[in-house]
């Protein structure tokens, strides 16, 4: 058992955010939070007087482990560029837990990330959320899958026009997306469960279709069991992603959302969350030319839920709090910046039942620091993942 005493606790759970309190941790879970907690005499004690205790940080969009640092083809498994529709792929099968970026994450207070396929394909595969501690990826998983990667805009066009294949236009990207889900809907209608719902019997009963791994995943998306995580930078691409998702009543978030500030009111209207970034990157292609750190502020003012991400290795994972700090500099309230790399990130990723805030029953993923977490030197003293110390100074 572990007790952290007398820290200034930021729970990120709403309500009273800053208070002097203790945290009692047992079996990797938060057992209690409050002032002057009783604890067993043999409990390990950490005195956090004068320090801040808050949830571990979360990056809601990375390629950690699947695009290994310092590697080329041998360690890059982000895109299966042999066909534009590959929803059956699982990032779980391509992650190296020994990637140096994962170590960098935990040593800088980032205790959980979403990692997954890249944006070369119209439908690229399934992302997952992992803890940044461990040597066996299966044991690091928080949730799998957290979403199905889709991509709109420049990337699928560039990849497949170079192969003289479709899509070579935005029109074809949207068309392939629609076609995949039309076919998946027909597949679903032929399943035994659909037959039962239709009360079919005798000669009217349809034979089940031949098993199709791609369509099985898309059926789960149609049933809203898996959300679409749509890569889209430009405002027109964002609206195309929303349009085609609404045609099939899909759950969707916008990843990158570079020009989201132009259509903030529509993101709010359609209740679509955003994961913003990597805003610290250079404007290396046309669809990034209007990148601005004001996007989070504008989305906040419009009432849009958002998180902030690095897109590691585009921006190194350790720079996540600096990305949030730059948004604060551009006018985003500080508390909203902290939410964007903790509870909002967890909620959008569908893992807020376990991480993202300090609450009784949640995983003991937390950080203790002396300074300002949104600074170059936050004075990070302790990082805990599932109650285990991964950093101690």
C-alpha positions, 0 to 999 in steps of 0.5 A: 500500500502507498500513501501520498500525503499533503500534496496539492491535488488536481483531480481533473474530475471537475468541482474543487480542483486544487486542494491539499489532500492525501491519496491512498493507493492499493493494488494499482488503484486509487482507494481513497482521496482526502485530507489526513487519511488513515493508513496502515503503519507499513504503508509506503509514504511519500510526502508531497508537501509543496508539490502538485499531484495530478493524473498522468498525461495522455496523448490521444494520437501517436504512432508510438511503437508502431513507427519506431524512433531511428528506423526506416522501413524495418521499424515503420509499420504505420501504413500497409500501402498495398490497398486503400481499404485495410480495416482488419489490421490491428496496431496491436500486432505492429507495436514494439514495446521497447521503442525508445519513444515509449520510455521517453513518454513515461519519463516525462509524465505521459502515462497513457497514449493512443497509438495506431496506423497512419493516414496512407489508406482510406481505412487504415486499421485499428488503433489502441490505448496503452500504458507506457510501462511494460515489455509485453504489449498485450499487458500494456493495453488499456483498450483495444480497439479505440477506433478505426483510422480513416484518412481524408485529404492529401495523404491517400491521394498522394500514395495511390496516385503514385501507384496509378491506383484509386484514390487519386482525388478527394472524390474517390477517397469519399467514394471508397469510404462509402462503398466499403460501408455500403458493402458492410451494411449488405453483409450485416443484413445477411448475417444470422442475427439479421435473419432473426431480427427479420423473423425469416424462416423456411425458404425465405431464410438467407444463407450466412455470407462467407466470413469477411474479416474486413466487413466484420470490423466495419459492421462493428463500426456501423453498430457504433461499437468502434468509432471512426478516427478521421485524419483530416486537416482542411475544413473541407476534408473535415466536413467530408469526413463528417458528411460520410460518417453521418450518412451511416450514423457512425461515431466519429472524431476528427484527428488533427483538425488543423482548420477546425477553427474555421468551422467550430460551430459545425463541429459543435452542431454535429457534436464531433470531438477533435484531437488537435495537432501536431501544431508544433510541426512545420507547414510541410504541405499545403493542407497545413498552411493555416496551422495556428495555436489559436485553434484550441481556444476557438474550439473551446469558445465554441463548446467543442470537446478537444484534446491536444496531441503530438502525432509522435514521432512528428513531434517528440512525445515528451513535448506534449505539455509544451504543445498545451502550453503554446495553446495557453499562450494563444489564449486557451485557459490553463485548466482547459489545456490541462484537460486536453492532455488528461481527462478530455483525451481519456474521454475521447479515447473511451478510456476515462473509466480507468485513467484521465483523472484522480478518482476512487476506483481508477488506475493509480496513474499519476505524477508529482512535480514541484514546478509548472507541468506546462513548462520546460522544467516542471520539476517532475519528481515521481511518475506512477503507472498502475501504482508502480513507480517508473520515475523517482527523484 
